[in-house]
Amino acid sequence: MAELPMPIERQDTVAQIDFDDLHQQANTALEKLRQSHDRRMASTSAATF
């Protein structure tokens, strides 16, 4: 009969996530996206008129 693998400890399988850092990264990315969008809209407006 084959040996069963040792059970994995839960703490070894759960990634440690810094949600505050993740939230900050998301806010930074969103702000960059907004700025990029605003620049594109301004460029389009300038080209149209």
mmCIF file as Biopython writes it, N, C-alpha, C and O atoms, coordinates in Angstrom:
data_model
#
loop_
_atom_site.group_PDB
_atom_site.id
_atom_site.type_symbol
_atom_site.label_atom_id
_atom_site.label_alt_id
_atom_site.label_comp_id
_atom_site.label_asym_id
_atom_site.label_entity_id
_atom_site.label_seq_id
_atom_site.pdbx_PDB_ins_code
_atom_site.Cartn_x
_atom_site.Cartn_y
_atom_site.Cartn_z
_atom_site.occupancy
_atom_site.B_iso_or_equiv
_atom_site.auth_seq_id
_atom_site.auth_asym_id
_atom_site.pdbx_PDB_model_num
ATOM 1   N N  . MET A ? 1  ? 0.840   -1.180 0.000   1.0 0.0 1  A 1 
ATOM 2   C CA . MET A ? 1  ? 0.000   0.000  0.000   1.0 0.0 1  A 1 
ATOM 3   C C  . MET A ? 1  ? 0.893   1.254  0.000   1.0 0.0 1  A 1 
ATOM 4   O O  . MET A ? 1  ? 1.867   1.325  0.749   1.0 0.0 1  A 1 
ATOM 5   N N  . ALA A ? 2  ? 0.557   2.231  -0.836  1.0 0.0 2  A 1 
ATOM 6   C CA . ALA A ? 2  ? 1.365   3.448  -0.953  1.0 0.0 2  A 1 
ATOM 7   C C  . ALA A ? 2  ? 1.232   4.313  0.291   1.0 0.0 2  A 1 
ATOM 8   O O  . ALA A ? 2  ? 0.170   4.398  0.907   1.0 0.0 2  A 1 
ATOM 9   N N  . GLU A ? 3  ? 2.330   4.945  0.636   1.0 0.0 3  A 1 
ATOM 10  C CA . GLU A ? 3  ? 2.289   5.847  1.791   1.0 0.0 3  A 1 
ATOM 11  C C  . GLU A ? 3  ? 1.575   7.139  1.423   1.0 0.0 3  A 1 
ATOM 12  O O  . GLU A ? 3  ? 1.752   7.676  0.329   1.0 0.0 3  A 1 
ATOM 13  N N  . LEU A ? 4  ? 0.775   7.620  2.344   1.0 0.0 4  A 1 
ATOM 14  C CA . LEU A ? 4  ? 0.099   8.896  2.117   1.0 0.0 4  A 1 
ATOM 15  C C  . LEU A ? 4  ? 1.069   10.032 2.414   1.0 0.0 4  A 1 
ATOM 16  O O  . LEU A ? 4  ? 1.880   9.937  3.335   1.0 0.0 4  A 1 
ATOM 17  N N  . PRO A ? 5  ? 0.984   11.116 1.625   1.0 0.0 5  A 1 
ATOM 18  C CA . PRO A ? 5  ? 1.868   12.254 1.915   1.0 0.0 5  A 1 
ATOM 19  C C  . PRO A ? 5  ? 1.501   12.885 3.254   1.0 0.0 5  A 1 
ATOM 20  O O  . PRO A ? 5  ? 0.356   12.810 3.701   1.0 0.0 5  A 1 
ATOM 21  N N  . MET A ? 6  ? 2.482   13.500 3.876   1.0 0.0 6  A 1 
ATOM 22  C CA . MET A ? 6  ? 2.229   14.184 5.140   1.0 0.0 6  A 1 
ATOM 23  C C  . MET A ? 6  ? 1.250   15.331 4.891   1.0 0.0 6  A 1 
ATOM 24  O O  . MET A ? 6  ? 1.345   16.020 3.876   1.0 0.0 6  A 1 
ATOM 25  N N  . PRO A ? 7  ? 0.330   15.530 5.797   1.0 0.0 7  A 1 
ATOM 26  C CA . PRO A ? 7  ? -0.596  16.661 5.616   1.0 0.0 7  A 1 
ATOM 27  C C  . PRO A ? 7  ? 0.163   17.988 5.649   1.0 0.0 7  A 1 
ATOM 28  O O  . PRO A ? 7  ? 1.105   18.165 6.422   1.0 0.0 7  A 1 
ATOM 29  N N  . ILE A ? 8  ? -0.259  18.888 4.815   1.0 0.0 8  A 1 
ATOM 30  C CA . ILE A ? 8  ? 0.384   20.204 4.743   1.0 0.0 8  A 1 
ATOM 31  C C  . ILE A ? 8  ? -0.230  21.104 5.809   1.0 0.0 8  A 1 
ATOM 32  O O  . ILE A ? 8  ? -1.451  21.174 5.955   1.0 0.0 8  A 1 
ATOM 33  N N  . GLU A ? 9  ? 0.619   21.778 6.536   1.0 0.0 9  A 1 
ATOM 34  C CA . GLU A ? 9  ? 0.125   22.716 7.547   1.0 0.0 9  A 1 
ATOM 35  C C  . GLU A ? 9  ? -0.573  23.876 6.850   1.0 0.0 9  A 1 
ATOM 36  O O  . GLU A ? 9  ? -0.080  24.393 5.848   1.0 0.0 9  A 1 
ATOM 37  N N  . ARG A ? 10 ? -1.698  24.272 7.370   1.0 0.0 10 A 1 
ATOM 38  C CA . ARG A ? 10 ? -2.477  25.354 6.765   1.0 0.0 10 A 1 
ATOM 39  C C  . ARG A ? 10 ? -1.659  26.639 6.620   1.0 0.0 10 A 1 
ATOM 40  O O  . ARG A ? 10 ? -1.762  27.324 5.603   1.0 0.0 10 A 1 
ATOM 41  N N  . GLN A ? 11 ? -0.862  26.963 7.611   1.0 0.0 11 A 1 
ATOM 42  C CA . GLN A ? 11 ? -0.103  28.206 7.548   1.0 0.0 11 A 1 
ATOM 43  C C  . GLN A ? 11 ? 0.912   28.201 6.408   1.0 0.0 11 A 1 
ATOM 44  O O  . GLN A ? 11 ? 1.342   29.264 5.959   1.0 0.0 11 A 1 
ATOM 45  N N  . ASP A ? 12 ? 1.295   27.029 5.943   1.0 0.0 12 A 1 
ATOM 46  C CA . ASP A ? 12 ? 2.227   26.956 4.818   1.0 0.0 12 A 1 
ATOM 47  C C  . ASP A ? 12 ? 1.530   27.200 3.483   1.0 0.0 12 A 1 
ATOM 48  O O  . ASP A ? 12 ? 2.182   27.559 2.503   1.0 0.0 12 A 1 
ATOM 49  N N  . THR A ? 13 ? 0.225   27.010 3.434   1.0 0.0 13 A 1 
ATOM 50  C CA . THR A ? 13 ? -0.480  27.121 2.159   1.0 0.0 13 A 1 
ATOM 51  C C  . THR A ? 13 ? -1.190  28.453 1.985   1.0 0.0 13 A 1 
ATOM 52  O O  . THR A ? 13 ? -1.577  28.807 0.871   1.0 0.0 13 A 1 
ATOM 53  N N  . VAL A ? 14 ? -1.364  29.179 3.049   1.0 0.0 14 A 1 
ATOM 54  C CA . VAL A ? 14 ? -2.079  30.450 2.966   1.0 0.0 14 A 1 
ATOM 55  C C  . VAL A ? 14 ? -1.075  31.572 2.727   1.0 0.0 14 A 1 
ATOM 56  O O  . VAL A ? 14 ? -0.142  31.766 3.506   1.0 0.0 14 A 1 
ATOM 57  N N  . ALA A ? 15 ? -1.284  32.308 1.633   1.0 0.0 15 A 1 
ATOM 58  C CA . ALA A ? 15 ? -0.388  33.425 1.340   1.0 0.0 15 A 1 
ATOM 59  C C  . ALA A ? 15 ? -0.659  34.566 2.313   1.0 0.0 15 A 1 
ATOM 60  O O  . ALA A ? 15 ? -1.808  34.861 2.641   1.0 0.0 15 A 1 
ATOM 61  N N  . GLN A ? 16 ? 0.388   35.185 2.755   1.0 0.0 16 A 1 
ATOM 62  C CA . GLN A ? 16 ? 0.246   36.347 3.627   1.0 0.0 16 A 1 
ATOM 63  C C  . GLN A ? 16 ? 0.051   37.568 2.733   1.0 0.0 16 A 1 
ATOM 64  O O  . GLN A ? 16 ? 0.955   37.949 1.990   1.0 0.0 16 A 1 
ATOM 65  N N  . ILE A ? 17 ? -1.110  38.169 2.807   1.0 0.0 17 A 1 
ATOM 66  C CA . ILE A ? 17 ? -1.446  39.297 1.947   1.0 0.0 17 A 1 
ATOM 67  C C  . ILE A ? 17 ? -1.547  40.560 2.787   1.0 0.0 17 A 1 
ATOM 68  O O  . ILE A ? 17 ? -2.269  40.598 3.783   1.0 0.0 17 A 1 
ATOM 69  N N  . ASP A ? 18 ? -0.822  41.588 2.381   1.0 0.0 18 A 1 
ATOM 70  C CA . ASP A ? 18 ? -0.898  42.888 3.036   1.0 0.0 18 A 1 
ATOM 71  C C  . ASP A ? 18 ? -1.965  43.690 2.291   1.0 0.0 18 A 1 
ATOM 72  O O  . ASP A ? 18 ? -1.684  44.314 1.268   1.0 0.0 18 A 1 
ATOM 73  N N  . PHE A ? 19 ? -3.191  43.664 2.817   1.0 0.0 19 A 1 
ATOM 74  C CA . PHE A ? 19 ? -4.295  44.304 2.123   1.0 0.0 19 A 1 
ATOM 75  C C  . PHE A ? 19 ? -4.149  45.818 2.063   1.0 0.0 19 A 1 
ATOM 76  O O  . PHE A ? 19 ? -4.603  46.442 1.105   1.0 0.0 19 A 1 
ATOM 77  N N  . ASP A ? 20 ? -3.524  46.418 3.069   1.0 0.0 20 A 1 
ATOM 78  C CA . ASP A ? 20 ? -3.297  47.865 3.021   1.0 0.0 20 A 1 
ATOM 79  C C  . ASP A ? 20 ? -2.381  48.218 1.855   1.0 0.0 20 A 1 
ATOM 80  O O  . ASP A ? 20 ? -2.630  49.182 1.131   1.0 0.0 20 A 1 
ATOM 81  N N  . ASP A ? 21 ? -1.323  47.436 1.679   1.0 0.0 21 A 1 
ATOM 82  C CA . ASP A ? 21 ? -0.396  47.664 0.573   1.0 0.0 21 A 1 
ATOM 83  C C  . ASP A ? 21 ? -1.090  47.410 -0.764  1.0 0.0 21 A 1 
ATOM 84  O O  . ASP A ? 21 ? -0.906  48.170 -1.715  1.0 0.0 21 A 1 
ATOM 85  N N  . LEU A ? 22 ? -1.875  46.358 -0.838  1.0 0.0 22 A 1 
ATOM 86  C CA . LEU A ? 22 ? -2.606  46.037 -2.060  1.0 0.0 22 A 1 
ATOM 87  C C  . LEU A ? 22 ? -3.578  47.160 -2.415  1.0 0.0 22 A 1 
ATOM 88  O O  . LEU A ? 22 ? -3.705  47.538 -3.579  1.0 0.0 22 A 1 
ATOM 89  N N  . HIS A ? 23 ? -4.258  47.683 -1.407  1.0 0.0 23 A 1 
ATOM 90  C CA . HIS A ? 23 ? -5.202  48.783 -1.609  1.0 0.0 23 A 1 
ATOM 91  C C  . HIS A ? 23 ? -4.469  50.024 -2.127  1.0 0.0 23 A 1 
ATOM 92  O O  . HIS A ? 23 ? -4.953  50.705 -3.032  1.0 0.0 23 A 1 
ATOM 93  N N  . GLN A ? 24 ? -3.312  50.310 -1.556  1.0 0.0 24 A 1 
ATOM 94  C CA . GLN A ? 24 ? -2.519  51.466 -1.994  1.0 0.0 24 A 1 
ATOM 95  C C  . GLN A ? 24 ? -2.065  51.294 -3.439  1.0 0.0 24 A 1 
ATOM 96  O O  . GLN A ? 24 ? -2.104  52.243 -4.222  1.0 0.0 24 A 1 
ATOM 97  N N  . GLN A ? 25 ? -1.636  50.090 -3.792  1.0 0.0 25 A 1 
ATOM 98  C CA . GLN A ? 25 ? -1.207  49.826 -5.170  1.0 0.0 25 A 1 
ATOM 99  C C  . GLN A ? 25 ? -2.373  50.008 -6.138  1.0 0.0 25 A 1 
ATOM 100 O O  . GLN A ? 25 ? -2.202  50.563 -7.223  1.0 0.0 25 A 1 
ATOM 101 N N  . ALA A ? 26 ? -3.546  49.546 -5.749  1.0 0.0 26 A 1 
ATOM 102 C CA . ALA A ? 26 ? -4.726  49.686 -6.604  1.0 0.0 26 A 1 
ATOM 103 C C  . ALA A ? 26 ? -5.084  51.157 -6.783  1.0 0.0 26 A 1 
ATOM 104 O O  . ALA A ? 26 ? -5.408  51.588 -7.890  1.0 0.0 26 A 1 
ATOM 105 N N  . ASN A ? 27 ? -5.029  51.927 -5.699  1.0 0.0 27 A 1 
ATOM 106 C CA . ASN A ? 27 ? -5.330  53.357 -5.792  1.0 0.0 27 A 1 
ATOM 107 C C  . ASN A ? 27 ? -4.334  54.081 -6.688  1.0 0.0 27 A 1 
ATOM 108 O O  . ASN A ? 27 ? -4.714  54.948 -7.475  1.0 0.0 27 A 1 
ATOM 109 N N  . THR A ? 28 ? -3.061  53.725 -6.568  1.0 0.0 28 A 1 
ATOM 110 C CA . THR A ? 28 ? -2.029  54.340 -7.402  1.0 0.0 28 A 1 
ATOM 111 C C  . THR A ? 28 ? -2.268  54.017 -8.873  1.0 0.0 28 A 1 
ATOM 112 O O  . THR A ? 28 ? -2.179  54.898 -9.728  1.0 0.0 28 A 1 
ATOM 113 N N  . ALA A ? 29 ? -2.568  52.767 -9.165  1.0 0.0 29 A 1 
ATOM 114 C CA . ALA A ? 29 ? -2.827  52.355 -10.547 1.0 0.0 29 A 1 
ATOM 115 C C  . ALA A ? 29 ? -4.066  53.053 -11.096 1.0 0.0 29 A 1 
ATOM 116 O O  . ALA A ? 29 ? -4.080  53.479 -12.251 1.0 0.0 29 A 1 
ATOM 117 N N  . LEU A ? 30 ? -5.100  53.172 -10.277 1.0 0.0 30 A 1 
ATOM 118 C CA . LEU A ? 30 ? -6.326  53.831 -10.709 1.0 0.0 30 A 1 
ATOM 119 C C  . LEU A ? 30 ? -6.077  55.308 -10.991 1.0 0.0 30 A 1 
ATOM 120 O O  . LEU A ? 30 ? -6.596  55.848 -11.968 1.0 0.0 30 A 1 
ATOM 121 N N  . GLU A ? 31 ? -5.300  55.957 -10.155 1.0 0.0 31 A 1 
ATOM 122 C CA . GLU A ? 31 ? -4.980  57.373 -10.363 1.0 0.0 31 A 1 
ATOM 123 C C  . GLU A ? 31 ? -4.192  57.562 -11.654 1.0 0.0 31 A 1 
ATOM 124 O O  . GLU A ? 31 ? -4.446  58.510 -12.398 1.0 0.0 31 A 1 
ATOM 125 N N  . LYS A ? 32 ? -3.239  56.674 -11.931 1.0 0.0 32 A 1 
ATOM 126 C CA . LYS A ? 32 ? -2.471  56.755 -13.181 1.0 0.0 32 A 1 
ATOM 127 C C  . LYS A ? 32 ? -3.389  56.555 -14.384 1.0 0.0 32 A 1 
ATOM 128 O O  . LYS A ? 32 ? -3.239  57.224 -15.406 1.0 0.0 32 A 1 
ATOM 129 N N  . LEU A ? 33 ? -4.333  55.637 -14.255 1.0 0.0 33 A 1 
ATOM 130 C CA . LEU A ? 33 ? -5.285  55.389 -15.330 1.0 0.0 33 A 1 
ATOM 131 C C  . LEU A ? 33 ? -6.154  56.618 -15.579 1.0 0.0 33 A 1 
ATOM 132 O O  . LEU A ? 33 ? -6.406  56.985 -16.727 1.0 0.0 33 A 1 
ATOM 133 N N  . ARG A ? 34 ? -6.610  57.251 -14.500 1.0 0.0 34 A 1 
ATOM 134 C CA . ARG A ? 34 ? -7.422  58.474 -14.639 1.0 0.0 34 A 1 
ATOM 135 C C  . ARG A ? 34 ? -6.630  59.579 -15.330 1.0 0.0 34 A 1 
ATOM 136 O O  . ARG A ? 34 ? -7.143  60.258 -16.219 1.0 0.0 34 A 1 
ATOM 137 N N  . GLN A ? 35 ? -5.373  59.752 -14.915 1.0 0.0 35 A 1 
ATOM 138 C CA . GLN A ? 35 ? -4.536  60.792 -15.517 1.0 0.0 35 A 1 
ATOM 139 C C  . GLN A ? 35 ? -4.320  60.516 -17.000 1.0 0.0 35 A 1 
ATOM 140 O O  . GLN A ? 35 ? -4.375  61.432 -17.821 1.0 0.0 35 A 1 
ATOM 141 N N  . SER A ? 36 ? -4.078  59.264 -17.338 1.0 0.0 36 A 1 
ATOM 142 C CA . SER A ? 36 ? -3.886  58.881 -18.731 1.0 0.0 36 A 1 
ATOM 143 C C  . SER A ? 36 ? -5.158  59.148 -19.535 1.0 0.0 36 A 1 
ATOM 144 O O  . SER A ? 36 ? -5.104  59.658 -20.654 1.0 0.0 36 A 1 
ATOM 145 N N  . HIS A ? 37 ? -6.289  58.801 -18.954 1.0 0.0 37 A 1 
ATOM 146 C CA . HIS A ? 37 ? -7.577  59.025 -19.613 1.0 0.0 37 A 1 
ATOM 147 C C  . HIS A ? 37 ? -7.814  60.516 -19.820 1.0 0.0 37 A 1 
ATOM 148 O O  . HIS A ? 37 ? -8.236  60.940 -20.896 1.0 0.0 37 A 1 
ATOM 149 N N  . ASP A ? 38 ? -7.540  61.309 -18.782 1.0 0.0 38 A 1 
ATOM 150 C CA . ASP A ? 38 ? -7.727  62.760 -18.888 1.0 0.0 38 A 1 
ATOM 151 C C  . ASP A ? 38 ? -6.847  63.344 -19.990 1.0 0.0 38 A 1 
ATOM 152 O O  . ASP A ? 38 ? -7.294  64.203 -20.750 1.0 0.0 38 A 1 
ATOM 153 N N  . ARG A ? 39 ? -5.595  62.882 -20.081 1.0 0.0 39 A 1 
ATOM 154 C CA . ARG A ? 39 ? -4.694  63.377 -21.131 1.0 0.0 39 A 1 
ATOM 155 C C  . ARG A ? 39 ? -5.214  62.995 -22.515 1.0 0.0 39 A 1 
ATOM 156 O O  . ARG A ? 39 ? -5.172  63.800 -23.445 1.0 0.0 39 A 1 
ATOM 157 N N  . ARG A ? 40 ? -5.704  61.767 -22.643 1.0 0.0 40 A 1 
ATOM 158 C CA . ARG A ? 40 ? -6.240  61.335 -23.936 1.0 0.0 40 A 1 
ATOM 159 C C  . ARG A ? 40 ? -7.465  62.147 -24.320 1.0 0.0 40 A 1 
ATOM 160 O O  . ARG A ? 40 ? -7.620  62.538 -25.478 1.0 0.0 40 A 1 
ATOM 161 N N  . MET A ? 41 ? -8.335  62.402 -23.349 1.0 0.0 41 A 1 
ATOM 162 C CA . MET A ? 41 ? -9.541  63.183 -23.635 1.0 0.0 41 A 1 
ATOM 163 C C  . MET A ? 41 ? -9.169  64.616 -24.030 1.0 0.0 41 A 1 
ATOM 164 O O  . MET A ? 41 ? -9.764  65.177 -24.950 1.0 0.0 41 A 1 
ATOM 165 N N  . ALA A ? 42 ? -8.193  65.206 -23.344 1.0 0.0 42 A 1 
ATOM 166 C CA . ALA A ? 42 ? -7.745  66.562 -23.669 1.0 0.0 42 A 1 
ATOM 167 C C  . ALA A ? 42 ? -7.127  66.593 -25.066 1.0 0.0 42 A 1 
ATOM 168 O O  . ALA A ? 42 ? -7.354  67.530 -25.832 1.0 0.0 42 A 1 
ATOM 169 N N  . SER A ? 43 ? -6.351  65.569 -25.390 1.0 0.0 43 A 1 
ATOM 170 C CA . SER A ? 43 ? -5.723  65.493 -26.698 1.0 0.0 43 A 1 
ATOM 171 C C  . SER A ? 43 ? -6.779  65.355 -27.791 1.0 0.0 43 A 1 
ATOM 172 O O  . SER A ? 43 ? -6.679  65.990 -28.841 1.0 0.0 43 A 1 
ATOM 173 N N  . THR A ? 44 ? -7.780  64.531 -27.543 1.0 0.0 44 A 1 
ATOM 174 C CA . THR A ? 44 ? -8.862  64.332 -28.509 1.0 0.0 44 A 1 
ATOM 175 C C  . THR A ? 44 ? -9.657  65.618 -28.685 1.0 0.0 44 A 1 
ATOM 176 O O  . THR A ? 44 ? -10.017 65.975 -29.806 1.0 0.0 44 A 1 
ATOM 177 N N  . SER A ? 45 ? -9.936  66.319 -27.583 1.0 0.0 45 A 1 
ATOM 178 C CA . SER A ? 45 ? -10.668 67.585 -27.652 1.0 0.0 45 A 1 
ATOM 179 C C  . SER A ? 45 ? -9.886  68.613 -28.455 1.0 0.0 45 A 1 
ATOM 180 O O  . SER A ? 45 ? -10.458 69.322 -29.282 1.0 0.0 45 A 1 
ATOM 181 N N  . ALA A ? 46 ? -8.597  68.697 -28.219 1.0 0.0 46 A 1 
ATOM 182 C CA . ALA A ? 46 ? -7.760  69.667 -28.924 1.0 0.0 46 A 1 
ATOM 183 C C  . ALA A ? 46 ? -7.718  69.353 -30.416 1.0 0.0 46 A 1 
ATOM 184 O O  . ALA A ? 46 ? -7.698  70.269 -31.237 1.0 0.0 46 A 1 
ATOM 185 N N  . ALA A ? 47 ? -7.706  68.094 -30.771 1.0 0.0 47 A 1 
ATOM 186 C CA . ALA A ? 47 ? -7.639  67.698 -32.175 1.0 0.0 47 A 1 
ATOM 187 C C  . ALA A ? 47 ? -8.975  67.909 -32.878 1.0 0.0 47 A 1 
ATOM 188 O O  . ALA A ? 47 ? -9.010  68.154 -34.083 1.0 0.0 47 A 1 
ATOM 189 N N  . THR A ? 48 ? -10.074 67.816 -32.131 1.0 0.0 48 A 1 
ATOM 190 C CA . THR A ? 48 ? -11.404 67.930 -32.725 1.0 0.0 48 A 1 
ATOM 191 C C  . THR A ? 48 ? -11.766 69.380 -33.014 1.0 0.0 48 A 1 
ATOM 192 O O  . THR A ? 48 ? -12.416 69.675 -34.017 1.0 0.0 48 A 1 
ATOM 193 N N  . PHE A ? 49 ? -11.348 70.278 -32.142 1.0 0.0 49 A 1 
ATOM 194 C CA . PHE A ? 49 ? -11.757 71.677 -32.303 1.0 0.0 49 A 1 
ATOM 195 C C  . PHE A ? 49 ? -10.717 72.511 -32.957 1.0 0.0 49 A 1 
ATOM 196 O O  . PHE A ? 49 ? -10.922 73.709 -33.158 1.0 0.0 49 A 1 
#
